[in-house]
Amino acid sequence: MRIEVRCYGEVAAAVGESTVSLSLGSGASVGDAVAELGVDEADPSGGLVVMRNGRHADPDEALSDGDTVALSQAPMRE
């Protein structure tokens, strides 16, 4: 399956691109896509926000062909 990953802020800087097209095997999860990019949830300051098709996503959530995953750093906590 093919998905698109949109990266913002510190995540885009770490990945080196703002949009990445990934080819993943069937049954791949959101966590698999994040791992494929080499992004660690602890890397961005404040943590990582992961969205799938405009909704917050858990790492074990299954992906479908054509999905869009968005990654950005969480707002900094006080």
All heavy atoms as a GROMACS GRO file, in nm:
protein
  547
    1MET      N    1   0.084  -0.117   0.000
    1MET     CA    2   0.000   0.000   0.000
    1MET      C    3   0.088   0.124   0.000
    1MET      O    4   0.202   0.118   0.046
    1MET     CB    5  -0.093  -0.002   0.121
    1MET     CG    6  -0.034   0.060   0.247
    1MET     SD    7  -0.145   0.064   0.385
    1MET     CE    8  -0.103  -0.088   0.463
    2ARG      N    9   0.035   0.233  -0.052
    2ARG     CA   10   0.107   0.361  -0.053
    2ARG      C   11   0.034   0.460   0.035
    2ARG      O   12  -0.089   0.470   0.029
    2ARG     CB   13   0.118   0.414  -0.194
    2ARG     CG   14   0.204   0.321  -0.281
    2ARG     CD   15   0.275   0.382  -0.396
    2ARG     NE   16   0.357   0.497  -0.374
    2ARG     CZ   17   0.485   0.495  -0.335
    2ARG    NH1   18   0.544   0.382  -0.308
    2ARG    NH2   19   0.554   0.604  -0.326
    3ILE      N   20   0.111   0.530   0.117
    3ILE     CA   21   0.055   0.637   0.200
    3ILE      C   22   0.141   0.761   0.184
    3ILE      O   23   0.255   0.753   0.136
    3ILE     CB   24   0.048   0.598   0.350
    3ILE    CG1   25   0.189   0.581   0.409
    3ILE    CG2   26  -0.038   0.475   0.370
    3ILE    CD1   27   0.192   0.586   0.559
    4GLU      N   28   0.087   0.874   0.224
    4GLU     CA   29   0.162   1.000   0.223
    4GLU      C   30   0.180   1.043   0.368
    4GLU      O   31   0.087   1.036   0.447
    4GLU     CB   32   0.085   1.107   0.147
    4GLU     CG   33   0.157   1.239   0.141
    4GLU     CD   34   0.082   1.341   0.058
    4GLU    OE1   35   0.093   1.333  -0.066
    4GLU    OE2   36   0.012   1.425   0.118
    5VAL      N   37   0.302   1.084   0.400
    5VAL     CA   38   0.331   1.136   0.534
    5VAL      C   39   0.369   1.282   0.519
    5VAL      O   40   0.459   1.317   0.442
    5VAL     CB   41   0.446   1.057   0.601
    5VAL    CG1   42   0.471   1.112   0.742
    5VAL    CG2   43   0.414   0.909   0.606
    6ARG      N   44   0.299   1.367   0.592
    6ARG     CA   45   0.329   1.511   0.595
    6ARG      C   46   0.396   1.542   0.728
    6ARG      O   47   0.343   1.510   0.834
    6ARG     CB   48   0.201   1.591   0.577
    6ARG     CG   49   0.138   1.567   0.442
    6ARG     CD   50   0.012   1.645   0.426
    6ARG     NE   51  -0.051   1.609   0.298
    6ARG     CZ   52  -0.176   1.633   0.267
    6ARG    NH1   53  -0.254   1.696   0.353
    6ARG    NH2   54  -0.225   1.597   0.151
    7CYS      N   55   0.510   1.606   0.720
    7CYS     CA   56   0.589   1.636   0.839
    7CYS      C   57   0.595   1.787   0.860
    7CYS      O   58   0.611   1.863   0.764
    7CYS     CB   59   0.731   1.581   0.822
    7CYS     SG   60   0.738   1.405   0.788
    8TYR      N   61   0.586   1.827   0.985
    8TYR     CA   62   0.585   1.968   1.020
    8TYR      C   63   0.688   1.998   1.128
    8TYR      O   64   0.721   1.912   1.210
    8TYR     CB   65   0.445   2.009   1.070
    8TYR     CG   66   0.336   1.983   0.970
    8TYR    CD1   67   0.264   1.864   0.970
    8TYR    CD2   68   0.307   2.076   0.872
    8TYR    CE1   69   0.165   1.840   0.877
    8TYR    CE2   70   0.208   2.053   0.777
    8TYR     CZ   71   0.137   1.934   0.781
    8TYR     OH   72   0.039   1.909   0.688
    9GLY      N   73   0.738   2.121   1.128
    9GLY     CA   74   0.827   2.169   1.234
    9GLY      C   75   0.953   2.086   1.249
    9GLY      O   76   1.021   2.054   1.152
   10GLU      N   77   0.981   2.051   1.374
   10GLU     CA   78   1.103   1.975   1.405
   10GLU      C   79   1.104   1.839   1.337
   10GLU      O   80   1.211   1.786   1.303
   10GLU     CB   81   1.114   1.954   1.557
   10GLU     CG   82   1.141   2.082   1.634
   10GLU     CD   83   1.147   2.055   1.784
   10GLU    OE1   84   1.179   1.942   1.825
   10GLU    OE2   85   1.119   2.148   1.860
   11VAL      N   86   0.988   1.782   1.314
   11VAL     CA   87   0.982   1.651   1.249
   11VAL      C   88   1.029   1.664   1.104
   11VAL      O   89   1.108   1.583   1.056
   11VAL     CB   90   0.840   1.591   1.256
   11VAL    CG1   91   0.836   1.457   1.186
   11VAL    CG2   92   0.795   1.577   1.401
   12ALA      N   93   0.984   1.767   1.034
   12ALA     CA   94   1.027   1.789   0.896
   12ALA      C   95   1.178   1.811   0.891
   12ALA      O   96   1.246   1.760   0.801
   12ALA     CB   97   0.953   1.908   0.835
   13ALA      N   98   1.230   1.884   0.988
   13ALA     CA   99   1.375   1.907   0.992
   13ALA      C  100   1.450   1.776   1.015
   13ALA      O  101   1.554   1.751   0.952
   13ALA     CB  102   1.408   2.008   1.102
   14ALA      N  103   1.398   1.689   1.101
   14ALA     CA  104   1.464   1.562   1.130
   14ALA      C  105   1.458   1.468   1.010
   14ALA      O  106   1.555   1.398   0.980
   14ALA     CB  107   1.400   1.496   1.252
   15VAL      N  108   1.345   1.467   0.940
   15VAL     CA  109   1.326   1.378   0.825
   15VAL      C  110   1.395   1.434   0.701
   15VAL      O  111   1.440   1.360   0.615
   15VAL     CB  112   1.175   1.356   0.800
   15VAL    CG1  113   1.150   1.282   0.670
   15VAL    CG2  114   1.113   1.281   0.917
   16GLY      N  115   1.401   1.567   0.692
   16GLY     CA  116   1.465   1.631   0.578
   16GLY      C  117   1.368   1.665   0.466
   16GLY      O  118   1.410   1.716   0.362
   17GLU      N  119   1.240   1.635   0.484
   17GLU     CA  120   1.138   1.664   0.383
   17GLU      C  121   1.006   1.694   0.454
   17GLU      O  122   0.982   1.647   0.565
   17GLU     CB  123   1.117   1.546   0.290
   17GLU     CG  124   1.240   1.507   0.210
   17GLU     CD  125   1.211   1.393   0.115
   17GLU    OE1  126   1.120   1.409   0.033
   17GLU    OE2  127   1.278   1.290   0.127
   18SER      N  128   0.921   1.769   0.387
   18SER     CA  129   0.789   1.797   0.446
   18SER      C  130   0.684   1.697   0.400
   18SER      O  131   0.582   1.679   0.468
   18SER     CB  132   0.745   1.940   0.415
   18SER     OG  133   0.735   1.958   0.276
   19THR      N  134   0.705   1.631   0.289
   19THR     CA  135   0.612   1.529   0.240
   19THR      C  136   0.690   1.409   0.191
   19THR      O  137   0.785   1.422   0.113
   19THR     CB  138   0.525   1.585   0.124
   19THR    OG1  139   0.457   1.701   0.168
   19THR    CG2  140   0.424   1.482   0.079
   20VAL      N  141   0.649   1.291   0.238
   20VAL     CA  142   0.716   1.167   0.202
   20VAL      C  143   0.610   1.066   0.159
   20VAL      O  144   0.508   1.050   0.227
   20VAL     CB  145   0.796   1.110   0.321
   20VAL    CG1  146   0.862   0.979   0.284
   20VAL    CG2  147   0.897   1.210   0.373
   21SER      N  148   0.634   1.000   0.049
   21SER     CA  149   0.546   0.892   0.004
   21SER      C  150   0.610   0.760   0.046
   21SER      O  151   0.728   0.736   0.018
   21SER     CB  152   0.530   0.898  -0.148
   21SER     OG  153   0.446   0.794  -0.192
   22LEU      N  154   0.534   0.676   0.116
   22LEU     CA  155   0.587   0.548   0.163
   22LEU      C  156   0.510   0.432   0.101
   22LEU      O  157   0.389   0.440   0.083
   22LEU     CB  158   0.575   0.536   0.316
   22LEU     CG  159   0.659   0.627   0.403
   22LEU    CD1  160   0.628   0.599   0.550
   22LEU    CD2  161   0.806   0.607   0.376
   23SER      N  162   0.582   0.328   0.074
   23SER     CA  163   0.521   0.202   0.030
   23SER      C  164   0.538   0.103   0.145
   23SER      O  165   0.652   0.071   0.182
   23SER     CB  166   0.590   0.152  -0.096
   23SER     OG  167   0.532   0.032  -0.139
   24LEU      N  168   0.427   0.058   0.202
   24LEU     CA  169   0.430  -0.032   0.316
   24LEU      C  170   0.352  -0.158   0.284
   24LEU      O  171   0.262  -0.158   0.200
   24LEU     CB  172   0.367   0.036   0.439
   24LEU     CG  173   0.431   0.166   0.485
   24LEU    CD1  174   0.343   0.234   0.589
   24LEU    CD2  175   0.569   0.140   0.544
   25GLY      N  176   0.384  -0.265   0.353
   25GLY     CA  177   0.314  -0.391   0.334
   25GLY      C  178   0.172  -0.385   0.390
   25GLY      O  179   0.141  -0.302   0.475
   26SER      N  180   0.087  -0.474   0.342
   26SER     CA  181  -0.049  -0.477   0.394
   26SER      C  182  -0.045  -0.510   0.542
   26SER      O  183   0.042  -0.584   0.589
   26SER     CB  184  -0.133  -0.580   0.319
   26SER     OG  185  -0.082  -0.709   0.338
   27GLY      N  186  -0.135  -0.451   0.617
   27GLY     CA  187  -0.138  -0.471   0.761
   27GLY      C  188  -0.046  -0.378   0.838
   27GLY      O  189  -0.035  -0.388   0.959
   28ALA      N  190   0.019  -0.285   0.769
   28ALA     CA  191   0.109  -0.190   0.836
   28ALA      C  192   0.028  -0.096   0.925
   28ALA      O  193  -0.087  -0.065   0.898
   28ALA     CB  194   0.189  -0.111   0.734
   29SER      N  195   0.092  -0.052   1.031
   29SER     CA  196   0.028   0.038   1.127
   29SER      C  197   0.088   0.178   1.120
   29SER      O  198   0.190   0.200   1.055
   29SER     CB  199   0.046  -0.017   1.269
   29SER     OG  200   0.182  -0.008   1.307
   30VAL      N  201   0.024   0.269   1.190
   30VAL     CA  202   0.075   0.406   1.201
   30VAL      C  203   0.216   0.402   1.259
   30VAL      O  204   0.306   0.471   1.212
   30VAL     CB  205  -0.020   0.493   1.286
   30VAL    CG1  206   0.042   0.626   1.319
   30VAL    CG2  207  -0.154   0.510   1.215
   31GLY      N  208   0.237   0.321   1.360
   31GLY     CA  209   0.370   0.307   1.420
   31GLY      C  210   0.475   0.258   1.322
   31GLY      O  211   0.590   0.300   1.326
   32ASP      N  212   0.434   0.168   1.232
   32ASP     CA  213   0.526   0.120   1.128
   32ASP      C  214   0.570   0.234   1.037
   32ASP      O  215   0.686   0.243   0.999
   32ASP     CB  216   0.460   0.010   1.044
   32ASP     CG  217   0.431  -0.116   1.123
   32ASP    OD1  218   0.505  -0.145   1.220
   32ASP    OD2  219   0.333  -0.185   1.086
   33ALA      N  220   0.476   0.322   1.001
   33ALA     CA  221   0.509   0.436   0.915
   33ALA      C  222   0.605   0.530   0.985
   33ALA      O  223   0.702   0.577   0.926
   33ALA     CB  224   0.382   0.510   0.874
   34VAL      N  225   0.580   0.556   1.114
   34VAL     CA  226   0.667   0.645   1.191
   34VAL      C  227   0.807   0.583   1.200
   34VAL      O  228   0.908   0.651   1.179
   34VAL     CB  229   0.608   0.672   1.331
   34VAL    CG1  230   0.706   0.747   1.418
   34VAL    CG2  231   0.477   0.750   1.319
   35ALA      N  232   0.813   0.454   1.227
   35ALA     CA  233   0.942   0.385   1.236
   35ALA      C  234   1.016   0.386   1.102
   35ALA      O  235   1.139   0.401   1.098
   35ALA     CB  236   0.921   0.241   1.283
   36GLU      N  237   0.943   0.370   0.994
   36GLU     CA  238   1.003   0.372   0.859
   36GLU      C  239   1.077   0.503   0.834
   36GLU      O  240   1.180   0.507   0.767
   36GLU     CB  241   0.895   0.349   0.754
   36GLU     CG  242   0.944   0.344   0.612
   36GLU     CD  243   1.012   0.213   0.574
   36GLU    OE1  244   0.995   0.112   0.644
   36GLU    OE2  245   1.084   0.214   0.473
   37LEU      N  246   1.023   0.612   0.888
   37LEU     CA  247   1.087   0.743   0.872
   37LEU      C  248   1.202   0.764   0.969
   37LEU      O  249   1.277   0.860   0.956
   37LEU     CB  250   0.984   0.854   0.891
   37LEU     CG  251   0.878   0.865   0.783
   37LEU    CD1  252   0.776   0.971   0.822
   37LEU    CD2  253   0.941   0.900   0.649
   38GLY      N  254   1.214   0.676   1.067
   38GLY     CA  255   1.322   0.689   1.166
   38GLY      C  256   1.296   0.796   1.268
   38GLY      O  257   1.388   0.850   1.328
   39VAL      N  258   1.168   0.828   1.291
   39VAL     CA  259   1.131   0.930   1.390
   39VAL      C  260   1.101   0.861   1.521
   39VAL      O  261   1.020   0.769   1.527
   39VAL     CB  262   1.008   1.011   1.343
   39VAL    CG1  263   0.965   1.110   1.450
   39VAL    CG2  264   1.038   1.082   1.213
   40ASP      N  265   1.166   0.907   1.627
   40ASP     CA  266   1.140   0.856   1.761
   40ASP      C  267   1.044   0.952   1.830
   40ASP      O  268   1.060   1.073   1.822
   40ASP     CB  269   1.272   0.849   1.839
   40ASP     CG  270   1.258   0.791   1.977
   40ASP    OD1  271   1.146   0.786   2.032
   40ASP    OD2  272   1.361   0.750   2.033
   41GLU      N  273   0.943   0.898   1.898
   41GLU     CA  274   0.844   0.984   1.962
   41GLU      C  275   0.906   1.083   2.060
   41GLU      O  276   0.849   1.187   2.088
   41GLU     CB  277   0.737   0.900   2.034
   41GLU     CG  278   0.644   0.832   1.936
   41GLU     CD  279   0.520   0.779   2.004
   41GLU    OE1  280   0.467   0.846   2.093
   41GLU    OE2  281   0.477   0.670   1.965
   42ALA      N  282   1.023   1.053   2.113
   42ALA     CA  283   1.087   1.141   2.209
   42ALA      C  284   1.175   1.247   2.143
   42ALA      O  285   1.221   1.339   2.209
   42ALA     CB  286   1.171   1.060   2.307
   43ASP      N  287   1.199   1.236   2.012
   43ASP     CA  288   1.289   1.329   1.944
   43ASP      C  289   1.240   1.474   1.945
   43ASP      O  290   1.312   1.562   1.988
   43ASP     CB  291   1.316   1.286   1.800
   43ASP     CG  292   1.418   1.171   1.792
   43ASP    OD1  293   1.482   1.143   1.894
   43ASP    OD2  294   1.428   1.112   1.685
   44PRO      N  295   1.120   1.503   1.897
   44PRO     CA  296   1.077   1.643   1.896
   44PRO      C  297   1.052   1.693   2.037
   44PRO      O  298   1.008   1.617   2.123
   44PRO     CB  299   0.945   1.641   1.816
   44PRO     CG  300   0.937   1.507   1.753
   44PRO     CD  301   1.023   1.416   1.835
   45SER      N  302   1.082   1.820   2.061
   45SER     CA  303   1.055   1.875   2.194
   45SER      C  304   0.906   1.868   2.222
   45SER      O  305   0.825   1.901   2.138
   45SER     CB  306   1.105   2.019   2.202
   45SER     OG  307   1.044   2.099   2.105
   46GLY      N  308   0.871   1.818   2.339
   46GLY     CA  309   0.731   1.805   2.377
   46GLY      C  310   0.667   1.676   2.332
   46GLY      O  311   0.554   1.648   2.367
   47GLY      N  312   0.735   1.594   2.252
   47GLY     CA  313   0.677   1.469   2.205
   47GLY      C  314   0.626   1.480   2.063
   47GLY      O  315   0.650   1.578   1.994
   48LEU      N  316   0.554   1.379   2.020
   48LEU     CA  317   0.509   1.368   1.882
   48LEU      C  318   0.358   1.363   1.875
   48LEU      O  319   0.294   1.291   1.950
   48LEU     CB  320   0.568   1.241   1.820
   48LEU     CG  321   0.550   1.217   1.672
   48LEU    CD1  322   0.623   1.324   1.591
   48LEU    CD2  323   0.603   1.080   1.635
   49VAL      N  324   0.300   1.440   1.783
   49VAL     CA  325   0.157   1.433   1.755
   49VAL      C  326   0.142   1.360   1.622
   49VAL      O  327   0.205   1.396   1.523
   49VAL     CB  328   0.094   1.574   1.745
   49VAL    CG1  329  -0.051   1.565   1.700
   49VAL    CG2  330   0.105   1.648   1.877
   50VAL      N  331   0.058   1.256   1.622
   50VAL     CA  332   0.038   1.175   1.502
   50VAL      C  333  -0.110   1.178   1.465
   50VAL      O  334  -0.195   1.148   1.547
   50VAL     CB  335   0.083   1.028   1.526
   50VAL    CG1  336   0.065   0.946   1.400
   50VAL    CG2  337   0.226   1.023   1.575
   51MET      N  338  -0.136   1.214   1.341
   51MET     CA  339  -0.272   1.219   1.289
   51MET      C  340  -0.282   1.126   1.168
   51MET      O  341  -0.188   1.115   1.091
   51MET     CB  342  -0.308   1.360   1.245
   51MET     CG  343  -0.283   1.469   1.348
   51MET     SD  344  -0.408   1.478   1.472
   51MET     CE  345  -0.535   1.564   1.384
   52ARG      N  346  -0.396   1.061   1.153
   52ARG     CA  347  -0.424   0.979   1.034
   52ARG      C  348  -0.554   1.031   0.974
   52ARG      O  349  -0.658   1.030   1.038
   52ARG     CB  350  -0.440   0.832   1.072
   52ARG     CG  351  -0.482   0.745   0.956
   52ARG     CD  352  -0.496   0.599   1.000
   52ARG     NE  353  -0.568   0.526   0.900
   52ARG     CZ  354  -0.692   0.478   0.914
   52ARG    NH1  355  -0.756   0.494   1.027
   52ARG    NH2  356  -0.748   0.414   0.816
   53ASN      N  357  -0.544   1.079   0.853
   53ASN     CA  358  -0.661   1.134   0.783
   53ASN      C  359  -0.735   1.238   0.866
   53ASN      O  360  -0.857   1.240   0.874
   53ASN     CB  361  -0.757   1.020   0.740
   53ASN     CG  362  -0.690   0.924   0.646
   53ASN    OD1  363  -0.602   0.960   0.569
   53ASN    ND2  364  -0.731   0.799   0.650
   54GLY      N  365  -0.658   1.324   0.933
   54GLY     CA  366  -0.714   1.436   1.007
   54GLY      C  367  -0.760   1.406   1.148
   54GLY      O  368  -0.817   1.493   1.214
   55ARG      N  369  -0.734   1.285   1.198
   55ARG     CA  370  -0.775   1.248   1.334
   55ARG      C  371  -0.654   1.192   1.409
   55ARG      O  372  -0.570   1.124   1.350
   55ARG     CB  373  -0.884   1.142   1.330
   55ARG     CG  374  -1.011   1.194   1.268
   55ARG     CD  375  -1.117   1.089   1.271
   55ARG     NE  376  -1.240   1.152   1.225
   55ARG     CZ  377  -1.358   1.116   1.263
   55ARG    NH1  378  -1.373   1.016   1.346
   55ARG    NH2  379  -1.465   1.178   1.218
   56HIS      N  380  -0.651   1.217   1.540
   56HIS     CA  381  -0.542   1.163   1.621
   56HIS      C  382  -0.537   1.012   1.605
   56HIS      O  383  -0.641   0.945   1.598
   56HIS     CB  384  -0.560   1.199   1.768
   56HIS     CG  385  -0.529   1.342   1.796
   56HIS    ND1  386  -0.401   1.389   1.814
   56HIS    CD2  387  -0.609   1.450   1.806
   56HIS    CE1  388  -0.404   1.519   1.834
   56HIS    NE2  389  -0.530   1.559   1.830
   57ALA      N  390  -0.415   0.957   1.599
   57ALA     CA  391  -0.398   0.815   1.573
   57ALA      C  392  -0.306   0.751   1.677
   57ALA      O  393  -0.209   0.813   1.722
   57ALA     CB  394  -0.339   0.793   1.434
   58ASP      N  395  -0.337   0.628   1.713
   58ASP     CA  396  -0.252   0.548   1.800
   58ASP      C  397  -0.151   0.472   1.714
   58ASP      O  398  -0.181   0.440   1.598
   58ASP     CB  399  -0.336   0.446   1.878
   58ASP     CG  400  -0.428   0.512   1.979
   58ASP    OD1  401  -0.385   0.610   2.042
   58ASP    OD2  402  -0.542   0.464   1.994
   59PRO      N  403  -0.035   0.439   1.771
   59PRO     CA  404   0.067   0.369   1.692
   59PRO      C  405   0.020   0.236   1.634
   59PRO      O  406   0.065   0.196   1.526
   59PRO     CB  407   0.181   0.347   1.792
   59PRO     CG  408   0.161   0.451   1.896
   59PRO     CD  409   0.013   0.474   1.904
   60ASP      N  410  -0.071   0.166   1.702
   60ASP     CA  411  -0.114   0.035   1.654
   60ASP      C  412  -0.233   0.041   1.558
   60ASP      O  413  -0.281  -0.063   1.511
   60ASP     CB  414  -0.147  -0.057   1.771
   60ASP     CG  415  -0.257  -0.003   1.862
   60ASP    OD1  416  -0.294   0.114   1.847
   60ASP    OD2  417  -0.303  -0.078   1.948
   61GLU      N  418  -0.276   0.162   1.523
   61GLU     CA  419  -0.389   0.178   1.430
   61GLU      C  420  -0.348   0.135   1.289
   61GLU      O  421  -0.244   0.176   1.238
   61GLU     CB  422  -0.432   0.325   1.430
   61GLU     CG  423  -0.561   0.352   1.359
   61GLU     CD  424  -0.608   0.494   1.381
   61GLU    OE1  425  -0.594   0.547   1.493
   61GLU    OE2  426  -0.659   0.552   1.283
   62ALA      N  427  -0.430   0.052   1.227
   62ALA     CA  428  -0.400   0.001   1.093
   62ALA      C  429  -0.414   0.109   0.988
   62ALA      O  430  -0.503   0.194   0.996
   62ALA     CB  431  -0.493  -0.115   1.060
   63LEU      N  432  -0.327   0.105   0.890
   63LEU     CA  433  -0.331   0.198   0.777
   63LEU      C  434  -0.401   0.134   0.658
   63LEU      O  435  -0.405   0.011   0.646
   63LEU     CB  436  -0.189   0.237   0.736
   63LEU     CG  437  -0.113   0.325   0.834
   63LEU    CD1  438   0.035   0.329   0.795
   63LEU    CD2  439  -0.172   0.464   0.838
   64SER      N  440  -0.453   0.218   0.570
   64SER     CA  441  -0.513   0.173   0.444
   64SER      C  442  -0.446   0.245   0.329
   64SER      O  443  -0.393   0.356   0.346
   64SER     CB  444  -0.662   0.205   0.442
   64SER     OG  445  -0.730   0.137   0.545
   65ASP      N  446  -0.450   0.184   0.212
   65ASP     CA  447  -0.393   0.244   0.093
   65ASP      C  448  -0.451   0.384   0.072
   65ASP      O  449  -0.573   0.403   0.082
   65ASP     CB  450  -0.422   0.157  -0.028
   65ASP     CG  451  -0.346   0.202  -0.151
   65ASP    OD1  452  -0.224   0.225  -0.141
   65ASP    OD2  453  -0.409   0.214  -0.257
   66GLY      N  454  -0.365   0.482   0.048
   66GLY     CA  455  -0.408   0.619   0.022
   66GLY      C  456  -0.421   0.706   0.145
   66GLY      O  457  -0.453   0.825   0.134
   67ASP      N  458  -0.397   0.650   0.265
   67ASP     CA  459  -0.406   0.731   0.387
   67ASP      C  460  -0.302   0.842   0.388
   67ASP      O  461  -0.198   0.833   0.323
   67ASP     CB  462  -0.382   0.644   0.512
   67ASP     CG  463  -0.505   0.567   0.555
   67ASP    OD1  464  -0.614   0.589   0.498
   67ASP    OD2  465  -0.492   0.484   0.647
   68THR      N  466  -0.332   0.944   0.466
   68THR     CA  467  -0.237   1.052   0.491
   68THR      C  468  -0.208   1.055   0.640
   68THR      O  469  -0.300   1.060   0.722
   68THR     CB  470  -0.294   1.189   0.447
   68THR    OG1  471  -0.320   1.184   0.307
   68THR    CG2  472  -0.197   1.301   0.477
   69VAL      N  473  -0.081   1.050   0.675
   69VAL     CA  474  -0.037   1.058   0.814
   69VAL      C  475   0.036   1.191   0.830
   69VAL      O  476   0.120   1.227   0.746
   69VAL     CB  477   0.056   0.940   0.850
   69VAL    CG1  478   0.115   0.957   0.989
   69VAL    CG2  479  -0.019   0.808   0.839
   70ALA      N  480   0.002   1.265   0.935
   70ALA     CA  481   0.068   1.392   0.963
   70ALA      C  482   0.145   1.379   1.094
   70ALA      O  483   0.092   1.325   1.192
   70ALA     CB  484  -0.033   1.506   0.971
   71LEU      N  485   0.268   1.429   1.094
   71LEU     CA  486   0.354   1.423   1.213
   71LEU      C  487   0.403   1.561   1.248
   71LEU      O  488   0.453   1.634   1.163
   71LEU     CB  489   0.475   1.334   1.186
   71LEU     CG  490   0.450   1.192   1.140
   71LEU    CD1  491   0.581   1.124   1.105
   71LEU    CD2  492   0.376   1.113   1.245
   72SER      N  493   0.389   1.598   1.375
   72SER     CA  494   0.442   1.726   1.422
   72SER      C  495   0.479   1.714   1.568
   72SER      O  496   0.441   1.617   1.635
   72SER     CB  497   0.339   1.839   1.403
   72SER     OG  498   0.228   1.819   1.487
   73GLN      N  499   0.554   1.810   1.617
   73GLN     CA  500   0.588   1.807   1.758
   73GLN      C  501   0.469   1.856   1.838
   73GLN      O  502   0.390   1.938   1.792
   73GLN     CB  503   0.713   1.890   1.789
   73GLN     CG  504   0.693   2.039   1.791
   73GLN     CD  505   0.739   2.106   1.663
   73GLN    OE1  506   0.757   2.043   1.559
   73GLN    NE2  507   0.758   2.236   1.669
   74ALA      N  508   0.454   1.799   1.957
   74ALA     CA  509   0.347   1.841   2.047
   74ALA      C  510   0.382   1.979   2.101
   74ALA      O  511   0.501   2.014   2.111
   74ALA     CB  512   0.332   1.741   2.162
   75PRO      N  513   0.281   2.057   2.138
   75PRO     CA  514   0.312   2.186   2.201
   75PRO      C  515   0.396   2.163   2.325
   75PRO      O  516   0.378   2.065   2.396
   75PRO     CB  517   0.174   2.242   2.238
   75PRO     CG  518   0.078   2.168   2.151
   75PRO     CD  519   0.140   2.033   2.125
   76MET      N  520   0.489   2.254   2.349
   76MET     CA  521   0.575   2.241   2.465
   76MET      C  522   0.492   2.255   2.592
   76MET      O  523   0.406   2.339   2.602
   76MET     CB  524   0.686   2.346   2.461
   76MET     CG  525   0.767   2.333   2.336
   76MET     SD  526   0.944   2.346   2.345
   76MET     CE  527   0.995   2.336   2.507
   77ARG      N  528   0.519   2.169   2.686
   77ARG     CA  529   0.449   2.174   2.814
   77ARG      C  530   0.522   2.266   2.908
   77ARG      O  531   0.643   2.279   2.904
   77ARG     CB  532   0.441   2.034   2.874
   77ARG     CG  533   0.360   1.942   2.786
   77ARG     CD  534   0.344   1.808   2.850
   77ARG     NE  535   0.268   1.725   2.756
   77ARG     CZ  536   0.273   1.595   2.753
   77ARG    NH1  537   0.347   1.531   2.838
   77ARG    NH2  538   0.201   1.528   2.666
   78GLU      N  539   0.447   2.328   2.996
   78GLU     CA  540   0.508   2.420   3.093
   78GLU      C  541   0.561   2.346   3.211
   78GLU      O  542   0.520   2.244   3.247
   78GLU     CB  543   0.406   2.523   3.138
   78GLU     CG  544   0.367   2.613   3.023
   78GLU     CD  545   0.274   2.723   3.068
   78GLU    OE1  546   0.290   2.775   3.178
   78GLU    OE2  547   0.185   2.756   2.990
   0.00000   0.00000   0.00000
